[in-house]
Amino acid sequence: MKVFVTQGHEKGIGLEVFFKTALLLSDDELLNINLIAFRKSAEKTLQSMNLPYVIKSRSLELCSKIIPVEWLTKMDFSESHTALERGMKLALKKGILYTLPTSKDQFKSAAGHTEYFRKKYKLPDLGMFFSSPELQVLLVTDHLAISKLSGTLTEDMIYRKLSQNLKSLKEWGWNVDRVLVSGLNPHAGEGGMIGNEDRGVKSAIQRLLNKTTFDVSGPFPGDTMLLEKKSRQDLLVYLFHDQGLGVFKGLQGFIGSNITLGLPYPRFSPDHGTSFSLFGKNVADYRGCAFSLRQAIALLTRISHGQDSSHQS
């Protein structure tokens, strides 16, 4: 099993933050990853970093660190799309996918990684989960227009989405103390005074409690739910994109993981974009990549040990 790292946009900071992170990893950690990239793009970034490197047929030696690499030679639509497709294929063989940032115009038939995964695998209930050293946030909807929220967030949809996403976290052995779910309306609807949508949220939570082993509660007002958090392992569930990510990014910046739940394999990414304006300047902050890549490697270790135990039993 490996963590397959796809290069992202060739003119973004993805490769730079990855190479900086690789210098921090131990030799054993590096053996657990495999970069998928185009040689010319990797070299362009390496040259801008002014570090000694040697490119080999199946690896890259960077300041005496050996990074396993699969060099791509034929491009389909875009470099990042080609690397992504290869990484997805390899991850299906019991691996973890780690995607470096790219832009929405680099995809053949979708505007971003999550939408592409949904179309590719026909899995509408994939979840966007964000994890940082101090905060965990799950979105019930993500790239959806505000005008469509009340019609989309039905009791059945919320129940189904949370059931599947929490199942993934349980299978991964992810540490979750409590699950707190926000309401949709201000003050979680004030008992129906500000809309009736939050009654459906409450009903979905009640149904979920009959099925899951997680401690699930809510709905809480979205503006104060953070105050209910008691530990870094509490999972805050927000019903729409900016309701949750405003809290997450406001507190954690870009040091965190963007994790897709519900795929045939775990998928991780640093919680930041391409930052085209920083490309080639050797000033990109690598800390988000370092945090999320180490999270992916740690999950790989847990999954591998779990498989070893099942084979022995």
N, C-alpha and C positions, 0 to 999 in steps of 0.2 A: 504494500500500500504506500501511496505517495500523496503529497500535497502538490497538485499541478498548478503552477503559477503562469497565467497567460499575460502576455506583455502589455496589453492596453494600447493606447494611442501612441504612435511613434514620436509625436511631437508634444507629448505631455510629460509630466514628472514621474509617471509610474515606474519606469525602469530605474530612474535615479534613486527614488526612495527604496526600491527593492534592493539595489546594490548596496546602499548604505546599511540597510537592515542585515543583509547577508554577512557583512563584516562583523556584526555583533553576535551572530549565531555560532554555536559550537560546531565542531566537525560532525558530531552525531546528529545534530539538528539539520545540518545541510544535507545529510544523506537522506533525509525524509522528504526533501522537496525536489521538484524538477521544473525548471523554467522552460517555457515554450515561447520562442522568440525568433525574429529575423535578425541575422547576423549584422547587417549594415546598421540597423536601428540601434542594436545593443552597442555596437562600436561607437556610434555617434555620441551616445550618452556617456560611455566610458571615457572617451577622449575629453569631454567637457569636465569630467571629474578629476582629471590629472592624477590618476592612480595607476600603478603598474598592473597590467593584465596580459594574459596569454589566452587566446581562443583556441580550443581544441575541438575535435570532431564531435564529442559528446559532453563536453564540459567547458567551463570557463574558470580560469585561475585568476583570482582577483586578490592581490596583496597576500598571496600564499593560501587563500581560502579557495577550496574547490567547490564550484557550484555545478551540479548536474544540469545539462541543458539539452533540449531537443531543438535543433536549428531548423527552421522552416525555410523552404525554398520557393514554393509556389503559392501565390496569393489568390484568394477568392473574395472579391468585393473590396476588402480592406485588410490591413495587417491585423488589426485587433479582432476583427470578425474571424479571420482564418485561425488565429491562435486560440480564440474562444471555442470554435468548433472542435479543434483538436483536443483541447483540454476537457471539454465535455465528454468526448468519446473515451478518453483515458480514465476520467473520474468514474464512469459507469462500471469500470472494473474494480470497484471497491476502493475508491480514492476520495480525495477532497479537492474541490475546485477553488482556486484562489485567483480572482480576477483583478488585475491592476486597472486603474481608471481609463475610460475612453469616453468619447462623445456620442451623442445619440445618432448622429448622421453616419456612424460607422457600422450600423446594423442593416442587414438586408431588408428586414420586414417588421421592425419594431423600434420604438424610441427608448432604448435602454435595456440593461441586462434583464431586469425582472420581467418586463413585458415580453422580451424575446424568449425567456424560459417558459413563460405561460403559454405562448403560442407553440413553441417547439414541442413541449411535452403534453399540451392540452390539459394543463393543471391550473384552473382559474383561482384556486384558493391558496396559492403560494403566499407565504407571509414574509414581510420585511421586518427583521428583528435587529435591533441595534444594541450592542454591548460595549461598555466602557469599564474602566476600573471601579467606578462608583455607581453606575446607573445602567439599568436594563430596560429597554423600551420595545414594545411590539405594536405595530400598526395593524388595525383591522382592515382599513383601506389605505391605499398609498397615492398613486397618481390618478386621482379621480376628481373631477370638477365639483366644486362646492354645491352647485345646483342639483347634482345627482345623488348627494349623500343620503337624504332622507328616504328616497325611493330604493336605494341600494341596501341600506343598513336595516334589513328586516331581522326579525328574531331568528329565523332559520339560518340566514346568512352569517350572523354573528356567532351563533352556536356552532355551525359547521366549521367556520374559519378557526375559532378558538380551539375546538376539539382537535383538528388536524395539526395546528401549530404546536399546541402543548404536547401532543403525541410525539412530535419530532424531538422536542427538548427532552422529554422523558427517555426516549430511545438513546439519545446522546449522553445521558447521565448528567445533564446540565443542572447546576445547583440553583434551584428556585425555592425560596422560602414561602412567599405568598404571591398571589396574582391579584392585582388591583385593576379594575376596569372603569374607565371614565364614562360619563354620560355624553350625549351629543349636544344637548341644548345648554345654555348658561344655567348654572346651579343644578345641573342634571334634571332640568325640567320643572323643578319646584312642584313635584307631585302632580304634574299635568297642567299647571298654570302657564308654563312656557312650552307648549307642545307636548304631544303624547309619545314621541319616539322613544323616550327613555324607559317606558313601560316594557317595550320589546327587549331592551338591553337587560332589564332586570329579569325578565322571563327566560332569556337565553342563559343568564348566569345560573338561575335555579335549575334549568335542565342540565347544565354542565356539571353542577355539583353532584348530580346523581350518577355521573359517569366517570369523572376524573378523580384521582387521588390528590390533586393540587388543592390548596386552600384558596378559593376564588371568592372575591367579594366586590360589591359595587351595585349600581353605578355611583361613582363619586364625581363631584363637579370637576371638570377638566382643569379649571384654573387653580384649584387647591389640592388636587390629588397627590401632588408631590409631597405635601406635608404629612400624608398618611404613611409614607415610606419609612420603614424601621431598620432595614438593612440593605446592603449592596446587592443582596440576592433577591430582593423583592422585584417582581416583574410588573412594570407599569404598562397597561394596555390602553392605548388611545385609539379613538375611532377614525381619525383622519390624519393625513400627512403632517400638516403644519401644527396641529394640536400637540402631537408628540415630538416632532423634530425641533420645534421651537424650544422646548424644554431641554432636549438632549444636547443640541448643539450650543445652546446658550450656556449650559453648565460644563460640557465636556469639550467644546471646540471640535477639533477634527481628530482627537485621539480616541478612536473607537473602531468597532467592526460593524460593517453592514453585512448581515447574514441572511441568506434565503432559506426559509423553512418549507419543507414539503417536496423538495426535489428528490430524485433517486439517490442523491449524494449530498453532503453538506457543501454549501458554497459561501465563501468569505470574500470580503473586499475591504480595503481601508475606507473609512468614512470621509472621503474627500474626492474632489474631481481632478481633472487633468491639469489645471493651473497652467495653461499654455504660456502665459506671460513669464513664467519662471523657467521654462524649458531652456536647457543648455547653460544655465547660470550657476549651477552647483550650489543653490541656496535653499532647496526644497526641504521642508521639515519631514523627517523620516519617522517620527515617533508614532504616528497613527499606523503606518505600515508595520512597524516593529511590534506594536501591541497586537494587531489583528493576525499577523502571520504566526506569531507565537501561540495565539489562541487556537489557530487552525492546527498547528503541530501538536499541541497538547490534546486536542480532540482526537487527532489521528492516533496518538498513543493510547488513549482510553479505548477507542474502537478496536485497535489491534489487540490489546490485552484482553478485551472482552471476547474476541474471536478465539484467541488462544485458549482461554478458559473453557469456552464451549466445546472446542475440539478435544480437550482433555477429559471432559465429563462424560 
